[in-house]
Amino acid sequence: MASLPLIRISPSEFQFTETRSGYTSRLRLTSLQHQAVGFKFKTNAPHKFLVKPVVCSLPQKGMSVDVIVKSSSPITDVDRFLIQTVALAAEEAENLDSTKWRTIDPSRIMEDLVFCTIARRRSASQSSSQSGNSPLLAVSDMQHFTTQQVLDEKSDRRLANSFAKRVYAMVPALDIADFSWFEFALFAAICFMLGFALPLARHLLF
């Protein structure tokens, strides 16, 4: 049966970024145990990396510590770290250092590999070339669609206004007493439907 992890590593690998002085990376270790947990980092290139802290303890569940690694040399595919973790008694966790770590029974220690990668920086030209012209075309198309939509709406309003003016011009010549209520309601319904039918016909035909 596999043992439960003692800590959470975030991110799961050292992601180095290039700086003026070399390369640097940071990850966070968080305790997953109610009792104290200790850890120690080892690397296959001890003269290449500066790790802080190398050894540390987390007394309670949920406690975190940031581990910072620096190097003045380029990062390669073979660079990696070994993190050792162990559940500790309170007296063992107190003032934990490399000397005290060596007194811990090796059979209690869990080990995991932490790999190294380079976090690539994207320049403005690279971002532009990767994104291509599609975002600009999308914006252009959207602007064209919005402008065309406004023009269509204005045209529909002009058509509706023209129809309304014709109806209003007819109204003074009409005497409502000449119509029954049914005929008047039918006339109003026809006018109402034409108000929707004309813009719809324009979109379907044009």
Residue pairs with C-beta under 8 A, 6 or more apart in sequence:
3 110
4 32
5 32
5 85
5 110
6 31
6 32
6 33
6 37
6 39
6 85
6 86
6 87
6 110
7 29
7 30
7 31
7 32
7 37
7 39
7 58
7 85
8 29
8 30
8 32
9 27
9 28
9 29
9 83
9 112
9 114
10 27
10 28
10 30
11 27
12 114
13 27
13 114
13 115
13 116
13 117
14 25
14 27
14 69
14 81
14 114
14 115
14 116
14 117
15 25
15 27
15 117
15 118
15 119
16 23
16 24
16 25
16 69
16 71
16 75
16 116
16 117
16 118
16 119
17 23
17 24
17 25
17 118
17 119
17 121
18 118
18 121
21 70
21 72
22 70
22 71
22 72
22 73
23 70
23 71
23 72
23 73
23 74
23 75
23 118
24 68
24 69
24 70
24 71
25 68
25 69
25 70
25 116
26 66
26 67
26 68
26 69
27 66
27 67
27 114
28 64
28 65
28 66
28 67
29 39
29 56
29 58
29 64
29 65
29 67
30 58
30 62
30 63
30 64
31 37
31 58
31 59
31 60
31 61
31 62
31 63
31 64
32 61
33 61
33 87
34 60
34 61
35 87
35 88
35 89
36 57
36 58
36 59
36 60
36 87
36 88
36 89
36 90
36 92
36 93
37 57
37 58
37 85
37 86
37 87
37 88
37 93
38 55
38 56
38 57
38 58
38 85
38 86
38 88
38 92
38 93
38 96
38 101
38 104
39 55
39 56
39 57
39 58
39 83
39 84
39 85
39 86
40 54
40 55
40 83
40 84
40 98
40 101
41 51
41 54
41 55
41 67
41 81
41 82
41 83
41 84
41 114
42 81
42 82
42 83
42 84
43 49
43 51
43 79
43 80
43 81
43 82
44 78
44 79
44 80
45 79
48 71
48 73
48 79
49 69
49 70
49 71
49 79
49 81
50 69
50 70
50 71
51 67
51 68
51 69
51 81
52 67
52 68
52 69
53 65
53 67
54 98
55 96
55 97
55 98
55 101
56 65
56 96
57 88
57 93
57 94
57 96
58 64
58 65
59 90
59 93
69 81
75 116
75 117
75 118
76 116
79 116
80 113
80 114
80 115
80 116
81 113
81 114
81 115
81 116
82 111
82 112
82 113
82 114
83 111
83 112
83 113
83 114
84 109
84 110
84 111
85 109
85 110
85 111
85 112
86 104
86 108
86 109
86 110
87 108
88 96
88 104
92 100
92 104
122 130
152 203
155 202
156 198
156 199
156 202
159 198
159 199
159 202
160 195
160 198
160 199
163 194
163 195
163 198
167 191
176 184
179 187
